[in-house]
Amino acid sequence: MFQQLRRLQAFAQKHFPCLQSAIDNVLIVEIGYYQEQGRPLTIKGLLLLKLGAPATVRRHVQRLVDLGLVHKRRANHDGRICHLEIDPEMRMRFAKYLKLILRL
């Protein structure tokens, strides 16, 4: 059991070194979930999930954007709205991580 947990931990450290806190992980998962559902989140939608203090959530989202893990895309119908999307490379990394988990 612990050998498998070590493998998971090693994979996460190698492929996700930029996800430094639990809120980073939660934000990535929530943004990715809504993106998969075809309903990409906005900052406001993310704040409505009450994942943390608004300033903290905004700061962490901006950090993920600055690192290139999350992209902001302007809505076609309203240029004021930014949809959040996971970088395609990050999505592939998470797909590999999920496969590793499911094999255990």
MOQUIRA-V995718 format. One line per field, one symbol per residue. ss: DSSP state (H for helix, E for strand, - for the rest). phi: phi as a letter, one per 40 degrees, with the letter a starting at -180 (. if undefined). burial: # if it has 24 or more other ideal C-beta (glycine too) atoms within 12 Angstrom, else .. Layout:
ss->???
phi->???
burial->???
//
This chain:
ss->-HHHHHHHHHHHHHH------HHHHHHHHHHHHHHH------HHHHHH-----HHHHHHHHHHHHH---EEEEE-------EEEEE-HHHHHHHHHHHHHHHH-
phi->.ccccccccccccccbccccbccdcccccccccccccgbdcbdccccccfcicdcccccccccccccgcbbbbccccacccbccbcddcccccccccccccccc
burial->.......#...#...#.##...##..######.##....####.##....#.....#..##..##...####.........######..#..##..#.......
//
